[in-house]
Amino acid sequence: MKDIDFDSIGKKLKEIRTHKGFTQKFVASSVKVNTSHISNIENGKISLTTLVNVCNVLGTTVDYVLKN
């Protein structure tokens, strides 16, 4: 089984967020976490629950961000 590349997931989420013109503050507010938590996610530190919530706000799917 292949390891999950959390750094790649974070980079992909940041790319989607910036492409949509969303700030970290907007995403954080939408998923009810603080802005530093979104920064941590974009730097590869993420929980599954938060990943799902962030994907929902960004209008993308977990399987898309998990693809390499």
C-alpha positions as CSV (number, residue, x, y, z in Angstrom):
1,M,0.0,0.0,0.0
2,K,1.3,3.5,-0.9
3,D,1.8,6.0,1.9
4,I,-0.3,9.1,1.9
5,D,1.6,12.2,0.8
6,F,0.2,14.8,3.2
7,D,2.5,17.5,1.8
8,S,1.1,17.0,-1.7
9,I,-2.4,17.1,-0.3
10,G,-1.7,20.4,1.4
11,K,-0.2,21.9,-1.7
12,K,-3.1,20.8,-3.8
13,L,-5.6,22.3,-1.3
14,K,-3.7,25.6,-1.3
15,E,-3.7,25.6,-5.1
16,I,-7.4,25.1,-5.2
17,R,-8.0,27.7,-2.6
18,T,-5.9,30.4,-4.3
19,H,-7.4,29.5,-7.7
20,K,-10.9,30.2,-6.3
21,G,-9.7,33.4,-4.7
22,F,-10.4,32.2,-1.2
23,T,-8.4,33.4,1.8
24,Q,-7.2,31.1,4.5
25,K,-9.4,33.1,6.8
26,F,-12.5,32.4,4.7
27,V,-11.9,28.7,4.6
28,A,-11.1,28.6,8.3
29,S,-14.3,30.4,9.1
30,S,-16.3,28.1,6.8
31,V,-15.0,24.9,8.5
32,K,-15.0,26.5,12.0
33,V,-11.2,26.3,12.7
34,N,-8.7,29.1,13.1
35,T,-6.5,30.4,10.3
36,S,-3.3,28.8,11.6
37,H,-5.0,25.4,11.3
38,I,-5.6,26.0,7.6
39,S,-1.9,27.0,7.3
40,N,-0.9,23.8,9.0
41,I,-3.1,21.8,6.6
42,E,-1.5,23.5,3.6
43,N,1.9,22.5,5.1
44,G,0.9,18.8,5.4
45,K,-0.5,18.5,8.9
46,I,-4.1,17.4,8.4
47,S,-6.8,15.3,10.0
48,L,-9.3,13.3,7.9
49,T,-12.3,15.1,9.3
50,T,-10.8,18.5,8.5
51,L,-9.7,17.3,5.1
52,V,-13.3,16.4,4.3
53,N,-14.6,19.7,5.6
54,V,-12.0,21.8,3.7
55,C,-12.8,19.8,0.4
56,N,-16.5,20.6,0.9
57,V,-15.8,24.3,1.2
58,L,-13.5,24.3,-1.8
59,G,-16.0,22.3,-3.9
60,T,-13.6,19.5,-4.5
61,T,-13.4,15.8,-3.5
62,V,-11.1,14.0,-1.2
63,D,-10.2,11.5,-3.9
64,Y,-9.1,14.4,-6.1
65,V,-6.7,15.8,-3.6
66,L,-5.4,12.3,-2.7
67,K,-4.4,11.6,-6.4
68,N,-0.8,12.2,-7.2
